[in-house]
Amino acid sequence: MTNPKKSKTMVNVGVDVGKSVLDIYLHEKGLYWQVENTPDGIKKLLGGLDRYQVERLVMEATGRYQHLLAEKTFERDLPVCVVKPLAVRRYA
């Protein structure tokens, strides 16, 4: 069963992980917002992504600050990529 309110466009989600804040950007939609890097903030983020078809969610490995987001994203069966900081820096 599909969600009729779900966007048909696949989106790539980039998340800049900080100690207290997550900066989220949906590339194809040009949308940006912030949530707190807490269980409630992550729940709000993942709830907001429910209306999109997420092709992948990409975040930089930042020590331990990305663990909860990566775990919760994986639990929701969303494709998640945790990338090396050096690879991100080289790409930029």
For each residue, the residues with C-beta under 8 A, 3 or more apart:
1:
2: 6
3: 6 50 51
4:
5: 51
6: 2 3 50 51 52 53
7: 11 51 52 53
8: 53
9: 28 29 52 53
10: 28 53 54 55
11: 7 26 27 28 29 52 53 54 55
12: 26 27 28 54 55 56 57 58
13: 24 25 26 27 49 54 56 57 58
14: 24 25 27 58 59
15: 22 23 24 25 45 57 58 59 69
16: 22 23 25 59 60
17: 22 37 59 60 62 65 66 69
18: 21 22 23 37 62 65
19: 37 65
20: 36 37
21: 18 34 35 36 37
22: 15 16 17 18 34 35 36 37 41 42 45 69
23: 15 16 18 32 34
24: 13 14 15 31 32 33 34 35 45
25: 13 14 15 16 31 32
26: 11 12 13 29 30 31 32 52
27: 11 12 13 14 30
28: 9 10 11 12
29: 9 11 26 52
30: 26 27
31: 24 25 26
32: 23 24 25 26
33: 24 48
34: 21 22 23 24
35: 21 22 24 41 42 44 45
36: 20 21 22 40 41
37: 17 18 19 20 21 22 41 42 65 68 69
38: 41 42
39: 42 43 68
40: 36 43 44
41: 22 35 36 37 38 44 45
42: 22 35 37 38 39 45 46 68 69 72
43: 39 40 46 47 72
44: 35 40 41 47 48
45: 15 22 24 35 41 42 48 49 69
46: 42 43 49 50 72 73 76 78
47: 43 44 50
48: 33 44 45 51
49: 13 45 46 52 54 57 78
50: 3 6 46 47
51: 3 5 6 7 48
52: 6 7 9 11 26 29 49
53: 6 7 8 9 10 11
54: 10 11 12 13 49 57 78 79
55: 10 11 12 79
56: 12 13 79 80 81
57: 12 13 15 49 54 73 78 79 80 81
58: 12 13 14 15 80 81 83
59: 14 15 16 17 62 66 69 70 80 81 82 83
60: 16 17 66 82 83 84 85 88
61: 66 82 83 84 85
62: 17 18 59 65 66 85
63: 66
64: 67
65: 17 18 19 37 62
66: 17 59 60 61 62 63 69 70 82
67: 64 70 71
68: 37 39 42 71 72
69: 15 17 22 37 42 45 59 66 72 73
70: 59 66 67 73 74 80 82
71: 67 68 74 75
72: 42 43 46 68 69 75 76
73: 46 57 69 70 76 78 80
74: 70 71 77 78 80
75: 71 72
76: 46 72 73
77: 74
78: 46 49 54 57 73 74
79: 54 55 56 57
80: 56 57 58 59 70 73 74
81: 56 57 58 59
82: 59 60 61 66 70
83: 58 59 60 61 87 88
84: 60 61 87 88
85: 60 61 62 88 89
86: 89 90
87: 83 84 90 91
88: 60 83 84 85 91 92
89: 85 86 92
90: 86 87
91: 87 88
92: 88 89
